[in-house]
Amino acid sequence: MTEQKIKIIGIGDDGKQSLLPIYEKWIDESEILVGGERQLAFFTDYSGEKRVIKGGLTDLVNDLSKEKKKIVVLASGDPLFYGIGSYLAKKLNVDVYPYLSSIQLAFARMNERWQDAYVTSIHGRSMKGLAQRINGRDKVALLTDAENNPIEIARYLRSFEMDEYRIFVAENLGGENERCGFYELEEMEAMDFSPLNVVILQKVREVKTWGMGIDDQEFHQRKPEKGLLTKKEIRTLSLMALNLRENSTVWDIGTCTGSVAIEASLIAKEGSVFAIEKNEHDLENCLLNQVKFRTDFTAIQGKAPDKLDSFPDPDAIFIGGTAGSMDDILATCCSRLKKGGRIVLNAVTIENLMQAVDTFKENGFDPTITLAQISRSKPILNLTRFDALNPIYIITAQHKEGASQ
């Protein structure tokens, strides 16, 4: 006997009016109707059993997998677009019948194409890291929730000086109380919005964006002792050695002005970066640089390895300074690094080089070393000469082949 498939049907805020006649027929013929309270409220005359989705989906999957009755699951909009459809489809035998997604409807209300938009969800998620994900994009669509609402989004954008955007808010799409409109960031503080909304950011003017190899003078840094940051050329080589991906989790130990953490955030836009710095004044400059370069990573004050236990396990670690605690820091980093990850440490002295290499080997890592001797051109009258930067040992360490963590 063929197993009865569960039907997952997308529905709009206008209830039954958004359904095709065949979908209504399937719902009427079903024996169990599953959905949120809002979706189930559209079917007051339903004769079968109603089950409200509350909390996690694990219990729901377990219950539905045991049923032999005809089941229909109702979901908002497109069930496979940040909806429950993708999870249920992996666990159960289902057919999915989507309605228009809220994003589609919002762009339709704007009379704007959306195939070139960047779409992301902050529904039930932190806005942390949103700045680098959206910076420079022409159109951004955001799925929101009660906490990450249009007002909080406006405040967030203003905190990173992202005033090149205006906001389109689409509320109660398809419902009786639908309202859509454009707003400036500054005017939104005094407004009130429905909890059912979609936010679209539209860029109205161009701004400068940043890539790998930001010039040293662009960073806020300690004065008059300028130069207390990883130099551009060394920074670029070190970031290449880290082999970052778009979704990498990165640690920056001894971040100082945050130059490495900032450029790591620009590469790992969909990942997360965690930085630690013991000097309070350097950390203040780091926070200023985060705003300037629109990189929203976690930066805390402390001396490693203390407080590293508050960071999630990393895919990559950059160590710009150890402040005399190298053995302890490397032991922690080696034990926490994910399999296949890399640690990159910059050393200035031969003694630190040898200590790092020995400690990496003791912890089951294979280190390789690059000696970077960089010189920069400098004008002298109508001529040009070269100024040498301090030689830097760039040590890259990976798990030994076949070694277990």
Helices and strands as residue ranges (DSSP letters): E 6-11, G 16-18, H 21-29, E 32-35, H 37-40, E 49-52, H 58-66, E 71-76, H 85-91, E 94-97, H 102-110, E 118-121, H 130-134, E 139-143, H 150-159, E 165-171, E 179-183, G 185-190, E 197-203, G 216-218, H 232-242, E 249-253, H 259-267, E 272-277, H 280-293, E 298-301, G 308-310, E 316-319, H 326-336, E 342-347, H 350-362, E 365-372, E 375-380, E 383-388, E 392-399
